Amino acid sequence: MSHSFQFQIEQPDEGQRLDEFFASRFGSLSRMRIANLIEAGACVVNGAVARAGYHMLAGDAVDVSFDDGAPTAMSPEPIPLEVVHEDEHVIVVVKPAGMLVHPTMSVKTGTLANALAYHLNKSRIEEGRWSMEDLAKGRPESIDPRSSILESQPVTRPGMVHRLDRATSGLIVIAKTPRALTVLSRHFRKRLVEKRYLALVSGNVEEEAGSIRAPIGRDPDHLPRWRVMESGKSAETRFKVLERMARATLLELEPVTGRTNQLRIHCAHIGHPIIGDEMHGNCESRIADCESEAHPQYEIRLCLHAWSLAFHHPAGGEWMEFTSPLPADVIRFVDQFRE
């Protein structure tokens, strides 16, 4: 079904990027789909096709046309969430191991994004004002497309600021407003956010602390795709030994850069792959690859947990710190090595 919408930009939205405005009005459309729609000319500003990065001015006339006949990957699902903190700007949750952060081409359900799409619009769904099918399409079908209610009651779409691997558990912060998404994204780019992980790695790490510096790049012709290579981008990981066991070491890891699979690649690079890492590890590291006891619906378990997250609040600027203890299934593996 094709839809057309018209918006008149007012002072509060002046300066906002076109793609952010689009996302705030059509909440559960993925960022990739929005980018593709804008690239295809779905957004016209003052009669001319506009780019995603156009900063809008008060008085601009925005016309949006798109077809939502295909089901979206952002369908709300009532999946339980472990919420550590939530306010009107951000939400901090603990992602279980085995759960994807975002839907992919092959996986459209069961992701953190699906769970958040439900959680952030729960009151509307439970009150029966909006159905999950309506929200999945980005707007309630019962609302006349010509009505201004879309502007006053947009779908709340989770703004993913950073990622965790599917097999990694731990803390993740999600923006609830376009403004919070913009601010937090800038803070991540400027490395103003502190992230620390706990990792159970194979073997005995001799140094008490240190830094792993090895460039990471993508090789489309060989597995693993992402690995240490001279032509890669610079990458650095700091580590500190917390406990040594007979055949394993418990580390605290701090990624200075944020390359894909960085912690897993760097640990394997120094000869101490993370327990449970089948992609970058060895036989010793795979002995802990089993179904998670804490989350039996997921099949993947990597002994890597994002236990500490700290950042400046995107609205008030205050420094916020959160921690999450090691999950029970990882503790079980630690205890096995202690024995």
Secondary structure, DSSP 8 states (H G I E B T S, - for coil): -EEEEEEE--GGGTT-BHHHHHHHHSTTS-HHHHHHHHHTT-EEETTEE--TT-B--TT-EEEEEEE--S--TT-------EEEEE-SSEEEEEE-TT--SS--SS--SSSHHHHHHHHTTHHHHHTTSS-HHHHHTTS-TTS-TT-THHHHS-----EE-S---TT-EEEEEEESSHHHHHHHHHHHHTT-SEEEEEEEEES---SSEEEEE--EEE-TTSSSSEEE-TTSB--EEEEEEEEE-SSEEEEEEEESS--TTHHHHHHHHTT--BTT-TTT--TGGGGG-S--SS-TT-----SEEEEEEEEE-TTT--EEEEE----HHHHHHHHHHH-
